[in-house]
């Protein structure tokens, strides 16, 4: 019988905030009043953000950097790569992103980079585009469990409109059967590693170590999913996969560190045999 169980593993996952993957800027088109099926089910409740580009003319603002070298624009959810920062309205000097300034596109925040060309205390002019964020139950309705979304005719989303969607996928989308298989695999590894005298032990250390080993196996499964492009694509998929792999390695090392206290005892050393000289 395994030292851990499904409930313990899931409880650990939830308590340590490993319960979701993030999907960003999924592009799709609303068609009529019917539900649109998303690529994933079991979405995290209230994690979604539905965004649309409604203006092709950039907003223009003058901003001054505060004591922390940052400034907030009038809008959040800026469109990536749409920000232009210049010394004045005539574009006298155009500054370079990530050299002279950085941008938090979600928060609509510009930060001056001290080593860049923007003088300390300088007022700059910023041009940018931003998304309109639509409202749940006013502009659209979403089914988190089944991964479906539809526009509401009473809202402002047009029929046939293309939007971008951010959401989180619950870790629980991994079937219980997969976790249970991971428990069986982890338990076999633990039994091979520990001394047989502990096989029927109820020591909490063994419970914790096996739980960590199960989480490591599951994280490797999530890494493979990310690498396959089921969640994200391109560099984002690679980055997510590597993050899961690092987490898997961390849990595996913690598991075996604890298991070292229960490791098989090393047998006695043999006395060296005398070797006759050929001379």
C-alpha positions as CSV (number, residue, x, y, z in Angstrom):
1,X,0.0,0.0,0.0
2,X,1.3,3.4,-1.0
3,X,2.5,5.8,1.7
4,X,0.6,8.7,0.1
5,X,-2.8,8.9,-1.7
6,X,-4.8,11.0,-4.2
7,X,-6.2,13.4,-1.6
8,X,-2.8,14.2,0.0
9,X,-1.3,14.9,-3.5
10,X,-4.1,17.1,-4.6
11,X,-4.1,19.0,-1.2
12,X,-0.4,19.6,-1.6
13,X,-0.8,20.9,-5.2
14,X,-3.6,23.3,-4.2
15,X,-1.9,24.6,-1.1
16,X,1.4,25.2,-3.0
17,X,-0.4,27.1,-5.9
18,X,0.6,24.6,-8.6
19,X,-3.0,24.3,-9.7
20,X,-3.0,26.1,-13.0
21,X,-1.3,26.9,-16.3
22,X,-1.7,30.3,-17.9
23,X,-3.0,30.8,-21.5
24,X,-2.5,34.3,-22.9
25,X,-3.9,36.0,-26.0
26,X,-5.9,33.1,-27.5
27,X,-7.4,34.5,-30.6
28,X,-10.9,33.5,-31.7
29,X,-14.1,34.8,-33.3
30,X,-17.6,35.0,-31.8
31,X,-20.1,33.5,-34.1
32,X,-23.8,34.3,-33.5
33,X,-25.2,33.6,-30.1
34,X,-23.8,30.1,-29.8
35,X,-21.0,28.9,-27.4
36,X,-17.5,28.7,-28.8
37,X,-15.5,25.7,-27.6
38,X,-12.1,26.6,-26.1
39,X,-9.0,24.3,-26.4
40,X,-9.2,23.6,-22.7
41,X,-11.7,22.6,-20.0
42,X,-11.6,23.1,-16.2
43,X,-10.8,26.8,-16.4
44,X,-10.0,28.6,-13.1
45,X,-13.1,30.5,-12.0
46,X,-12.9,34.3,-12.7
47,X,-9.4,33.9,-14.2
48,X,-10.4,35.0,-17.7
49,X,-9.9,38.3,-19.5
50,X,-11.6,38.9,-22.8
51,X,-10.0,41.7,-24.8
52,X,-10.7,43.5,-28.1
53,X,-8.9,46.1,-30.2
54,X,-11.4,48.8,-30.9
55,X,-9.2,51.8,-31.9
56,X,-6.6,52.0,-34.6
57,X,-5.6,55.6,-33.6
58,X,-3.0,55.6,-30.8
59,X,-3.6,57.5,-27.5
60,X,-1.1,60.2,-26.7
61,X,-0.1,61.3,-23.2
62,X,2.6,63.4,-21.5
63,X,4.0,61.7,-18.5
64,X,6.6,62.5,-15.8
65,X,8.5,59.9,-13.9
66,X,7.9,59.7,-10.2
67,X,10.6,59.1,-7.5
68,X,10.6,55.4,-8.3
69,X,11.3,56.3,-12.0
70,X,7.9,55.0,-13.1
71,X,4.7,56.5,-14.5
72,X,1.2,55.1,-15.0
73,X,-0.7,55.8,-18.2
74,X,-4.5,56.4,-18.3
75,X,-5.2,52.9,-19.6
76,X,-4.2,49.4,-18.8
77,X,-4.0,46.3,-21.0
78,X,-1.7,48.0,-23.6
79,X,-1.3,46.2,-26.9
80,X,2.2,44.7,-27.1
81,X,4.8,46.5,-29.2
82,X,2.4,49.5,-29.6
83,X,4.2,51.9,-27.3
84,X,6.3,54.7,-28.6
85,X,8.2,57.1,-26.2
86,X,9.7,60.3,-27.4
87,X,11.3,63.5,-26.0
88,X,8.5,65.7,-27.4
89,X,5.4,65.7,-29.6
90,X,7.6,66.3,-32.7
91,X,9.4,63.1,-32.1
92,X,12.7,65.0,-31.5
93,X,14.3,62.0,-30.0
94,X,12.7,58.5,-30.0
95,X,13.6,56.3,-27.0
96,X,14.2,52.6,-27.2
97,X,12.2,50.1,-25.2
98,X,14.3,47.9,-22.8
99,X,17.2,50.3,-23.3
100,X,15.8,53.6,-22.2
101,X,12.5,52.4,-20.6
102,X,10.5,49.3,-19.9
103,X,6.8,48.7,-20.1
104,X,4.3,46.7,-18.0
105,X,1.7,46.2,-20.7
106,X,-0.9,44.7,-18.3
107,X,-0.7,47.6,-15.8
108,X,0.0,50.4,-18.3
109,X,3.2,51.3,-16.5
110,X,6.3,52.9,-18.0
111,X,9.6,52.8,-16.1
112,X,12.7,54.8,-16.9
113,X,15.9,52.8,-17.1
114,X,18.6,54.7,-15.2
115,X,21.4,53.8,-17.6
116,X,19.3,54.9,-20.7
117,X,19.0,58.1,-22.6
118,X,15.9,59.6,-20.8
119,X,17.2,62.4,-18.5
120,X,16.3,62.3,-14.8
121,X,13.1,64.2,-14.2
122,X,12.3,64.4,-17.9
123,X,8.7,64.7,-19.1
124,X,8.2,62.4,-22.2
125,X,5.4,61.9,-24.7
126,X,3.9,58.4,-25.0
127,X,1.8,57.0,-27.9
128,X,0.1,53.6,-27.4
129,X,-2.8,51.4,-28.3
130,X,-4.8,49.5,-25.7
131,X,-7.4,46.7,-25.5
132,X,-10.9,47.1,-24.4
133,X,-11.6,44.6,-21.6
134,X,-15.2,43.1,-21.8
135,X,-17.3,42.3,-18.8
136,X,-18.5,38.9,-17.7
137,X,-22.3,38.4,-17.6
138,X,-22.7,41.8,-19.4
139,X,-20.8,41.2,-22.7
140,X,-20.2,37.5,-22.5
141,X,-21.0,34.3,-20.6
142,X,-18.5,31.6,-19.8
143,X,-18.7,27.9,-18.8
144,X,-15.6,27.3,-16.8
145,X,-16.0,23.5,-16.3
146,X,-16.6,22.7,-20.0
147,X,-14.4,25.4,-21.5
148,X,-17.0,27.3,-23.5
149,X,-17.8,31.0,-24.0
150,X,-20.4,33.0,-25.9
151,X,-21.3,36.6,-26.5
152,X,-24.4,38.2,-25.1
153,X,-26.6,40.1,-27.5
154,X,-27.3,42.7,-24.8
155,X,-23.5,43.4,-24.6
156,X,-21.1,45.4,-26.8
157,X,-19.3,42.5,-28.5
158,X,-20.3,42.4,-32.1
159,X,-21.4,39.2,-34.0
160,X,-18.3,38.0,-35.8
161,X,-15.9,40.0,-33.8
162,X,-12.4,38.7,-33.1
163,X,-11.1,38.9,-29.5
164,X,-8.2,37.8,-27.4
165,X,-8.7,35.6,-24.3
166,X,-6.5,35.1,-21.3
167,X,-7.3,32.3,-18.8
168,X,-5.9,29.8,-16.3
169,X,-6.3,26.1,-16.6
170,X,-6.8,24.2,-13.3
171,X,-4.1,21.7,-12.5
172,X,-7.1,19.4,-11.7
173,X,-7.6,19.0,-15.5
174,X,-5.1,16.2,-15.0
175,X,-7.3,13.1,-14.6
176,X,-7.3,11.4,-11.3
177,X,-6.3,8.2,-13.1
178,X,-3.0,9.9,-14.2
179,X,-2.3,11.0,-10.6
180,X,-3.1,7.5,-9.3
181,X,-0.7,6.0,-11.9
182,X,2.0,8.5,-10.7
183,X,1.4,7.3,-7.1
184,X,2.0,3.7,-8.2
185,X,5.2,4.7,-10.0
186,X,6.4,6.8,-7.1
187,X,5.7,4.0,-4.6
188,X,7.7,1.5,-6.6
189,X,10.7,3.8,-6.7
190,X,10.4,4.4,-2.9
191,X,10.3,0.7,-2.1
192,X,13.4,0.1,-4.2
193,X,15.3,2.9,-2.5
194,X,14.4,2.4,1.2
195,X,15.4,-0.4,3.5
196,X,12.8,-3.3,3.6
197,X,12.3,-2.8,7.3
198,X,10.4,0.5,6.4
199,X,8.0,-1.1,3.9
200,X,5.1,-1.1,6.3
201,X,6.1,2.0,8.2
202,X,3.7,4.9,8.8
203,X,6.4,7.5,9.3
204,X,5.4,11.0,8.2
205,X,8.7,11.4,6.4
206,X,7.9,8.6,4.0
207,X,4.4,10.1,3.4
208,X,6.0,13.5,2.6
209,X,8.8,12.1,0.4
210,X,6.4,9.9,-1.6
211,X,4.0,12.9,-2.1
212,X,6.9,15.0,-3.3
213,X,7.9,12.3,-5.7
214,X,4.4,12.0,-7.1
215,X,4.3,15.8,-7.6
216,X,7.6,15.5,-9.4
217,X,6.3,12.9,-11.8
218,X,3.1,14.9,-12.4
219,X,5.2,18.1,-13.1
220,X,7.1,16.1,-15.7
221,X,3.8,15.2,-17.3
222,X,2.9,18.9,-17.4
223,X,6.2,19.7,-18.9
224,X,5.6,17.2,-21.7
225,X,2.1,18.7,-22.3
226,X,3.6,22.2,-22.5
227,X,6.3,21.0,-24.9
228,X,3.6,19.4,-27.2
229,X,1.9,22.8,-27.7
230,X,-1.4,21.8,-26.0
231,X,-1.3,24.9,-23.8
232,X,0.9,27.4,-25.5
233,X,3.1,27.5,-28.6
234,X,6.5,28.6,-29.7
235,X,8.8,30.2,-27.1
236,X,6.0,30.4,-24.5
237,X,5.6,26.7,-24.7
238,X,9.3,26.1,-24.3
239,X,9.5,28.5,-21.4
240,X,6.5,26.8,-19.6
241,X,7.9,23.4,-20.2
242,X,11.3,24.3,-18.7
243,X,9.5,25.9,-15.7
244,X,7.6,22.6,-15.1
245,X,10.9,20.6,-15.5
246,X,12.7,22.8,-12.9
247,X,9.8,22.3,-10.5
248,X,9.9,18.5,-11.1
249,X,13.6,18.4,-10.4
250,X,13.2,20.5,-7.2
251,X,10.5,18.1,-5.9
252,X,12.5,15.0,-6.9
253,X,15.6,16.3,-5.0
254,X,13.5,17.1,-1.9
255,X,12.0,13.7,-2.0
256,X,15.3,11.8,-2.1
257,X,16.8,14.1,0.5
258,X,14.1,12.9,2.9
259,X,14.3,9.3,1.7
260,X,18.0,9.2,2.5
261,X,17.1,8.7,6.1
262,X,15.3,5.5,5.2
263,X,17.8,4.2,2.6
264,X,18.9,0.6,2.4
265,X,21.7,-0.2,4.8
266,X,25.1,-0.7,3.2
267,X,26.5,-4.2,3.6
268,X,29.7,-4.9,5.4
269,X,33.0,-4.5,3.7
270,X,35.0,-7.6,2.5
271,X,38.6,-8.1,3.7
272,X,41.1,-7.6,0.9
273,X,42.4,-10.8,-0.6
274,X,46.2,-11.5,-0.7
275,X,47.6,-11.6,-4.2
276,X,50.6,-13.8,-4.8
277,X,53.5,-12.1,-6.5
278,X,54.6,-13.6,-9.8
279,X,58.3,-12.9,-9.0
